[in-house]
Amino acid sequence: MDRADRSKKEPVEIICPKCRYTEIIYFPVDDLPLCPKCKIPMIISELLDEGKSY
């Protein structure tokens, strides 16, 4: 997989910095939404690429 090509949709976990509500959206198609509970902009928590390394 070519990591330089970021033009296709990729899953991203977003989180509300206030209440910690999390959601998964797809970039670059979706915009960062507002938290449904707090009505403040959510932030990116994690890029959901293949596999994890601990």
C-alpha positions as CSV (number, residue, x, y, z in Angstrom):
1,M,0.0,0.0,0.0
2,D,1.4,3.4,-1.0
3,R,1.3,5.6,2.1
4,A,1.8,8.8,0.0
5,D,-1.7,8.4,-1.5
6,R,-4.1,9.9,1.0
7,S,-6.8,10.7,-1.5
8,K,-9.0,7.7,-0.8
9,K,-11.4,7.4,2.1
10,E,-9.7,6.3,5.4
11,P,-11.5,5.6,8.7
12,V,-10.7,8.0,11.6
13,E,-11.8,7.8,15.2
14,I,-12.9,11.2,16.5
15,I,-13.6,12.2,20.1
16,C,-15.3,15.0,22.0
17,P,-12.7,16.7,24.2
18,K,-15.4,17.5,26.8
19,C,-17.5,14.4,27.3
20,R,-15.3,11.8,25.5
21,Y,-18.0,10.7,23.1
22,T,-16.3,8.8,20.2
23,E,-17.4,8.1,16.7
24,I,-15.8,6.7,13.5
25,I,-15.9,8.8,10.3
26,Y,-14.2,8.5,6.9
27,F,-11.7,11.2,5.7
28,P,-11.6,13.1,3.3
29,V,-15.3,12.6,2.6
30,D,-16.8,13.6,6.0
31,D,-16.1,16.8,7.8
32,L,-15.4,16.9,11.5
33,P,-18.9,17.0,13.1
34,L,-20.1,18.6,16.3
35,C,-20.6,16.4,19.4
36,P,-24.3,15.4,19.6
37,K,-24.3,15.9,23.4
38,C,-22.1,19.0,23.9
39,K,-22.4,20.7,20.5
40,I,-18.7,21.5,20.3
41,P,-16.3,20.4,17.5
42,M,-14.9,17.0,17.9
43,I,-11.1,16.2,17.4
44,I,-9.2,13.4,15.8
45,S,-8.3,10.7,18.3
46,E,-6.7,8.0,16.1
47,L,-6.1,7.1,12.5
48,L,-7.5,3.6,12.0
49,D,-4.9,2.1,9.7
50,E,-4.2,-1.6,9.4
51,G,-3.0,-3.3,12.5
52,K,-1.6,-1.8,15.7
53,S,1.9,-1.8,17.2
54,Y,2.3,-1.8,21.0
